[in-house]
């Protein structure tokens, strides 16, 4: 929806609370219904299309089985014969102002050699912000501030090595709106948290090489179901990590995480201060070449399959797992 399509501004919801501290605005109740109330809603947020149709009685084991994690050796990068390029399912970029990774890639020397990540920029250089433009009642300054906050959250979640090795989630959680933090603390299991952020398994050893990053950020102004003006942003990135590991073939020591996150930031004039800031409304991801036992606990490590035997590649085109436009719908080999 373009800013020209927006309907007149609804009454402000940050009026004084006459019902005491338990009263919350309609906007927050709407988000709670969509994100965290009831198992079907939670599964929709964390597994998206992968978990359609699941209900409360499914149980934790089946939920973990349906995570789109590719198991340890579940993806093994191999040299492909000189066949014609294979088609694979892709997604269309969302509408809105966007920017894709544009930084110059580093030399392709080191653990990423022979993989598509060898041409990706290093670390935060791969996160390119789109131009901040006034839209839908949000000023250019407000858009710029939101983009900066989301970039900082992505850096913490996927690139901050101190955060990756810490047991405490707070370095990331406190970057969200005050009322969103409780949900992140209380409603996300460790396994679900891996869909949002990288946390290393005990004993996992990243090489000094910076992770390689490629993706896109898109934003647009719209209104939610309650008429609240929101800035909706979609981040879609591939993160490639080099782990200490014997490397017989290119990519043997590389773990790939591909995530797509939908963020919403309500207009500060439409909500109370505790609701102002970053919220997440949809998170989906897959991982490749990971240790299955670690990923079941929400942790990342290079590894082998549970039985010590290689697992079939989940796609006929392993290179496609490095493509930000690849569909997140891939088989679960853990």
C-alpha positions as CSV (number, residue, x, y, z in Angstrom):
1,X,0.0,0.0,0.0
2,X,1.4,3.4,-0.8
3,X,1.3,6.4,1.5
4,X,-1.4,7.9,-0.8
5,X,-3.7,5.0,0.1
6,X,-3.6,5.6,3.8
7,X,-6.9,6.5,5.4
8,X,-7.3,9.5,7.8
9,X,-5.3,9.2,11.1
10,X,-7.3,7.4,13.8
11,X,-7.7,8.8,17.3
12,X,-4.5,8.6,19.4
13,X,-4.2,5.7,21.7
14,X,-1.7,7.1,24.1
15,X,-4.4,8.8,26.2
16,X,-4.1,8.5,30.0
17,X,-5.1,5.1,31.3
18,X,-8.2,5.2,33.4
19,X,-8.2,1.5,33.9
20,X,-5.0,1.2,35.9
21,X,-1.6,-0.4,34.9
22,X,-3.3,-3.5,33.5
23,X,-5.0,-1.6,30.7
24,X,-3.2,-1.8,27.3
25,X,-4.1,-0.2,24.0
26,X,-6.0,-2.1,21.3
27,X,-2.9,-2.1,19.1
28,X,-1.0,-4.2,21.7
29,X,-3.9,-6.6,22.1
30,X,-4.0,-7.0,18.3
31,X,-0.3,-7.9,18.2
32,X,-0.6,-10.3,21.1
33,X,-3.4,-12.1,19.2
34,X,-1.3,-12.3,16.1
35,X,2.0,-13.3,17.6
36,X,1.7,-15.0,20.9
37,X,-1.8,-16.0,21.9
38,X,-2.4,-19.6,21.1
39,X,-0.2,-22.2,19.6
40,X,-1.5,-21.8,16.0
41,X,-0.6,-18.1,16.1
42,X,2.9,-18.8,17.5
43,X,3.6,-21.4,14.9
44,X,2.5,-19.0,12.2
45,X,5.0,-16.5,13.4
46,X,7.9,-18.7,13.9
47,X,7.5,-21.3,11.2
48,X,5.3,-19.4,8.6
49,X,4.3,-21.7,5.8
50,X,6.3,-24.6,7.2
51,X,3.8,-25.2,10.0
52,X,0.4,-24.5,8.5
53,X,-2.3,-26.6,10.0
54,X,-0.4,-27.5,13.3
55,X,-2.4,-27.3,16.5
56,X,-1.7,-27.4,20.2
57,X,-1.7,-31.2,20.5
58,X,1.2,-31.6,18.1
59,X,3.9,-31.4,20.8
60,X,7.4,-30.1,21.1
61,X,9.1,-32.9,19.3
62,X,7.1,-32.6,16.1
63,X,7.5,-28.8,16.2
64,X,11.3,-29.2,16.3
65,X,11.1,-31.8,13.5
66,X,9.3,-29.3,11.3
67,X,11.9,-26.5,11.8
68,X,13.4,-25.8,8.5
69,X,16.8,-26.7,9.7
70,X,19.0,-28.7,7.4
71,X,21.0,-31.2,9.4
72,X,24.6,-31.5,9.9
73,X,26.0,-32.6,6.8
74,X,22.3,-32.2,5.9
75,X,23.8,-29.8,3.4
76,X,27.2,-30.6,2.1
77,X,28.6,-28.3,-0.4
78,X,30.0,-30.3,-3.3
79,X,31.4,-29.5,-6.7
80,X,28.8,-29.8,-9.3
81,X,29.3,-31.1,-12.8
82,X,28.9,-28.6,-15.6
83,X,25.2,-29.1,-16.0
84,X,22.8,-26.4,-17.1
85,X,21.6,-24.2,-14.2
86,X,18.7,-25.9,-12.3
87,X,15.5,-24.0,-11.5
88,X,14.7,-23.7,-7.8
89,X,11.8,-22.0,-5.9
90,X,12.3,-18.3,-5.3
91,X,10.4,-15.5,-3.6
92,X,9.4,-12.1,-5.0
93,X,10.7,-9.0,-3.2
94,X,8.0,-7.2,-1.2
95,X,6.7,-3.8,-2.4
96,X,8.3,-0.7,-1.0
97,X,11.6,1.3,-0.9
98,X,14.5,-1.2,-0.8
99,X,18.2,-1.7,-1.0
100,X,20.2,-4.8,-1.6
101,X,23.8,-5.6,-0.6
102,X,26.0,-3.3,-2.5
103,X,29.4,-3.2,-0.8
104,X,32.4,-4.4,-2.7
105,X,33.2,-8.0,-1.8
106,X,36.5,-9.0,-0.2
107,X,39.1,-11.1,-2.0
108,X,37.9,-14.7,-2.3
109,X,40.6,-16.2,-0.2
110,X,40.0,-18.4,2.8
111,X,37.3,-20.7,4.1
112,X,34.6,-19.4,1.8
113,X,36.6,-20.2,-1.4
114,X,34.6,-22.2,-3.9
115,X,31.2,-21.1,-2.4
116,X,28.9,-18.3,-3.4
117,X,29.7,-16.6,-0.1
118,X,33.2,-16.0,-1.4
119,X,31.8,-13.1,-3.3
120,X,29.7,-11.7,-0.4
121,X,30.9,-8.6,1.7
122,X,32.3,-9.1,5.1
123,X,30.1,-8.7,8.2
124,X,28.0,-5.5,8.6
125,X,29.3,-4.2,5.2
126,X,26.7,-6.6,3.7
127,X,23.8,-4.7,5.3
128,X,22.9,-1.9,2.9
129,X,20.2,0.5,4.1
130,X,17.7,1.9,1.6
131,X,17.3,5.7,1.4
132,X,15.1,7.1,4.1
133,X,12.1,8.9,2.7
134,X,9.1,10.5,4.3
135,X,6.2,8.2,3.8
136,X,2.7,7.6,5.3
137,X,3.0,10.2,8.1
138,X,6.5,9.1,9.0
139,X,9.2,11.8,8.5
140,X,12.4,11.0,6.8
141,X,14.1,11.3,10.2
142,X,11.8,8.7,11.7
143,X,12.4,6.3,8.8
144,X,16.1,6.8,9.1
145,X,16.0,6.2,12.8
146,X,14.0,3.0,12.3
147,X,16.4,1.7,9.7
148,X,19.4,2.4,12.0
149,X,17.7,0.5,14.8
150,X,17.0,-2.5,12.7
151,X,20.5,-2.6,11.3
152,X,21.9,-2.5,14.9
153,X,19.5,-5.3,15.9
154,X,20.7,-7.5,12.9
155,X,24.3,-6.9,13.8
156,X,23.7,-7.9,17.4
157,X,21.6,-11.0,16.4
158,X,23.9,-12.4,13.7
159,X,27.3,-10.8,13.9
160,X,28.2,-9.8,17.5
161,X,30.5,-12.5,18.7
162,X,30.1,-11.5,22.4
163,X,26.3,-12.0,22.0
164,X,26.8,-15.3,20.2
165,X,28.7,-16.8,23.1
166,X,26.7,-15.3,25.9
167,X,23.8,-17.1,27.7
168,X,21.9,-13.8,28.2
169,X,19.5,-12.6,25.4
170,X,19.2,-9.1,26.8
171,X,21.8,-7.4,24.5
172,X,19.3,-8.1,21.7
173,X,16.0,-8.0,23.6
174,X,16.4,-4.5,25.0
175,X,16.6,-3.1,21.5
176,X,12.8,-3.8,21.0
177,X,9.8,-1.8,22.2
178,X,9.4,-2.1,26.0
179,X,6.2,-4.1,25.7
180,X,7.7,-6.4,23.0
181,X,10.5,-7.5,25.3
182,X,8.4,-9.6,27.6
183,X,7.2,-11.7,24.6
184,X,10.8,-12.2,23.5
185,X,11.9,-13.2,27.0
186,X,9.0,-15.4,28.0
187,X,7.4,-16.9,24.8
188,X,10.5,-17.9,22.7
189,X,12.1,-21.3,23.4
190,X,15.8,-21.6,22.8
191,X,15.1,-23.6,19.6
192,X,12.8,-20.8,18.3
193,X,15.3,-18.1,19.2
194,X,17.8,-19.6,16.6
195,X,15.3,-18.5,14.0
196,X,16.0,-14.9,15.1
197,X,19.6,-14.9,16.4
198,X,22.8,-16.8,16.2
199,X,24.0,-18.4,19.5
200,X,27.0,-20.8,19.4
201,X,27.0,-24.2,20.9
202,X,29.6,-24.9,23.6
203,X,32.8,-25.9,21.9
204,X,31.9,-24.4,18.6
205,X,34.7,-22.4,17.2
206,X,34.3,-19.7,14.6
207,X,37.4,-18.9,12.5
208,X,38.6,-15.3,12.7
209,X,37.2,-14.6,9.3
210,X,34.2,-12.3,9.4
211,X,30.9,-13.9,8.4
212,X,29.8,-13.1,4.8
213,X,26.5,-11.4,4.3
214,X,24.1,-10.7,1.4
215,X,20.5,-9.6,1.4
216,X,17.9,-6.9,1.1
217,X,15.9,-4.5,3.3
218,X,12.5,-3.2,2.1
219,X,10.1,-0.8,3.9
220,X,6.7,0.8,3.3
221,X,4.1,2.7,5.3
222,X,0.7,1.1,6.0
223,X,-1.9,0.6,8.6
224,X,-2.6,-2.4,10.7
225,X,-6.0,-4.0,11.4
226,X,-6.6,-1.5,14.2
227,X,-5.9,1.5,11.9
228,X,-2.6,2.2,13.6
229,X,0.0,3.7,11.2
230,X,3.0,1.4,11.0
231,X,6.3,1.3,9.2
232,X,6.6,-2.3,7.9
233,X,10.1,-3.5,7.1
234,X,11.2,-6.8,5.6
235,X,14.8,-8.0,6.0
236,X,16.0,-10.9,4.0
237,X,19.6,-12.0,4.5
238,X,21.9,-15.0,4.0
239,X,24.6,-15.2,6.7
240,X,27.6,-17.5,6.1
241,X,29.8,-18.5,9.0
242,X,33.2,-20.2,8.8
243,X,33.8,-22.8,11.5
244,X,37.0,-24.6,12.5
245,X,36.5,-27.9,10.7
246,X,38.3,-30.3,8.4
247,X,37.6,-29.1,4.9
248,X,37.8,-31.8,2.2
249,X,35.5,-29.9,-0.2
250,X,34.7,-26.2,-0.6
251,X,32.1,-25.2,2.0
252,X,32.6,-28.1,4.3
253,X,33.3,-25.7,7.2
254,X,30.6,-23.2,6.3
255,X,27.3,-22.9,8.0
256,X,24.5,-21.0,6.2
257,X,21.6,-19.2,7.8
258,X,18.9,-17.6,5.6
259,X,16.3,-15.6,7.5
260,X,13.4,-13.4,6.5
261,X,12.0,-11.1,9.2
262,X,9.0,-8.8,9.1
263,X,9.3,-5.8,11.5
264,X,6.7,-3.3,12.4
265,X,7.2,0.1,14.1
266,X,4.0,1.9,15.1
267,X,3.8,5.7,14.6
268,X,4.7,7.2,18.0
269,X,1.7,9.5,17.9
270,X,-0.7,6.5,17.6
271,X,0.5,4.4,20.6
272,X,1.7,4.7,24.2
273,X,5.4,5.1,24.8
274,X,5.8,1.5,25.9
275,X,4.5,0.3,22.6
276,X,6.8,2.5,20.6
277,X,9.8,0.8,18.9
278,X,10.6,-2.4,17.2
279,X,8.2,-5.3,17.0
280,X,8.5,-8.6,15.0
281,X,5.4,-10.0,13.3
282,X,6.9,-12.8,11.2
283,X,10.2,-14.8,11.3
284,X,11.2,-17.6,9.1
285,X,14.6,-19.3,8.4
286,X,16.6,-22.3,7.4
287,X,20.1,-23.3,8.3
288,X,22.5,-25.5,6.3
289,X,25.4,-27.7,7.3
290,X,24.6,-27.6,11.0
291,X,24.9,-30.0,13.9
292,X,21.4,-31.4,14.5
293,X,21.7,-31.9,18.2
294,X,22.9,-28.3,18.7
295,X,20.2,-26.9,16.5
296,X,17.5,-28.7,18.5
297,X,18.7,-26.6,21.4
298,X,18.7,-23.4,19.4
299,X,22.5,-23.3,19.0
300,X,24.7,-23.2,16.0
301,X,27.7,-25.5,15.2
302,X,29.2,-27.3,12.3
303,X,28.6,-30.9,12.7
304,X,27.8,-34.4,11.4
305,X,24.5,-36.2,11.2
306,X,23.2,-38.0,14.3
307,X,24.2,-41.4,13.0
308,X,27.6,-40.1,11.7
309,X,26.6,-40.7,8.1
310,X,26.1,-38.0,5.5
311,X,22.6,-36.9,4.8
312,X,21.3,-36.3,1.3
313,X,21.5,-32.7,0.1
314,X,18.0,-31.1,0.4
315,X,18.2,-29.5,-3.0
316,X,19.7,-30.5,-6.3
317,X,21.4,-27.1,-6.4
318,X,23.5,-26.5,-3.2
319,X,24.6,-23.1,-4.4
320,X,20.9,-21.9,-4.2
321,X,21.0,-22.1,-0.4
322,X,23.3,-19.0,-0.5
323,X,20.7,-17.1,-2.6
324,X,18.6,-14.5,-0.5
325,X,15.8,-14.9,-3.1
326,X,15.6,-18.7,-2.6
327,X,12.4,-19.9,-1.0
328,X,12.6,-20.8,2.6
329,X,10.6,-24.0,1.9
330,X,13.3,-26.7,1.9
331,X,13.2,-30.3,3.3
332,X,14.2,-30.8,7.0
333,X,17.1,-33.2,7.1
334,X,17.8,-33.2,10.8
